[in-house]
């Protein structure tokens, strides 16, 4: 790789957009692709372009006792989320949307004295497709699949997709109070030894983008099926597991400055809280590896969460009656990290760690925002951006500052795989030719530069199995006069 001191060619990379006729995955163009001359070069991988894209989305919706208002807020704002996907140049992708609850039961324990966990295994990661909106009177639910499916003009539910999502997503508040948020998605997509649940078969497509969206007001308490963490026979502060309460998930699932949060004393503003990867809960690192491993390219997995901020993290003591007795004792409770008209939320340390493991593909939003509309818009934009955007990571050199706009020095090539082999051709600038052509445009959702390169094809879609290579001359910093205009 040749590099100069003042400029280089920067990668513009979009998400894979798989094909309706069969996915092609990401491919590197071989050396036969010509590279620009006369400028320093940094070799760029390809991004794939297609008339149709496949997108699989799993919504995990907490159905424990404190989630009524949050579910209603979510249902009101599904249209905002869908609008972001419909704003793509070719409209709504070929989308599958599945909904799972947070209820996987409480391991080998069940009963009213186990935080409302009345069924061994809970909902088992099975997609929830029954009509629940409007008190169960809504009619826009999927059939025969257990998930929503839209492919062009074909869909497996009546009405519009926002109404269908609202119909099936209001799961109620009778779920287990020991929420297994991440493990529910893990089970839904085949992470457990039994594989993908039968009714979930067909949802996950090899070449589709995968998006996971978690909506919850407590941190993840995913535990193995054989755990003793939820043992209801231990009820006292002096018992090895302590009282039967979700605080167990914190004590045995978190470390703050390297130690578990205390059980017998209050603590304010604990610092550096992380998942206890050697505790009683399932390891976040293992979940991350599983979900990334579902795709040939781990960058095709997008994760978002609307949940409680990780700070402040404080513990208080409450005078609580011991279950089954008339005696009281001081028991630990996590102080909510935020409150709002939606209620309150606990610090979601493990969920934040999970989201952050996906880098730029992770989005973390507060559930205590009174209106989920901005959060749902940002999550929708993030997912749509992985289909649409070819964002410049560095500012493009303006070769002619006297002209309006940015006169970028880019070279764009396309390769289409045909039965006779790959066919390669260049694409010219829209300044010089009519579509198909490339152009630079502003996009506030592109990190850093707020600039993207798009291939404008007019009314003619991209040929199937088409990939694009884009190389542009850029500045290392925006202060470079060739990019700053100074």
Buried (B, 14 or more C-beta within 10 A) or exposed (E): EEEEEEBBBBBBBBBBBBBBEEBBBBBEBEEEBEBBEEBBBBBBEBBBBBBBBBBBBBBBBBBBBBBBBBBBBBBBBBBBBBBBBBEBEBEBBBBBBBBBBBBBBBBEBBEEBBBBBBBBBBBBBBBBBEBBBEEEEBEBBBEEBBBBBBBEEEBBBEEBBBBBBBBBBBBBBEBBBBBBBBBBBBBBBBBBEEEBBEBBEEBBBEBBBBBBBBBBBBBBBBBEEEBBBBBBEBBBBEEEBBBBBBBBBBBBBBBBEEEBBBBEEEBEEBEEBBBBBEBBBBBBEEBBEBBBEBBEEBBBBBBBBBBBBBBBBBBBBEEBEBEEEEEEBBBBBBBBBBEBEBBBBBBBBBBBBBBBBBEEBBBBBBBBBEBBBEBBBBBBBBBBBBBBBBBBBBBBBBEEBEEEEBBBBBBBBBBBBEEEEBEBEEBEBBBEEEBBBBBBBEBEBBEEBBBBBBBBBEEEBBBBBBBBBBBBBBBBEEEBEBBEEE
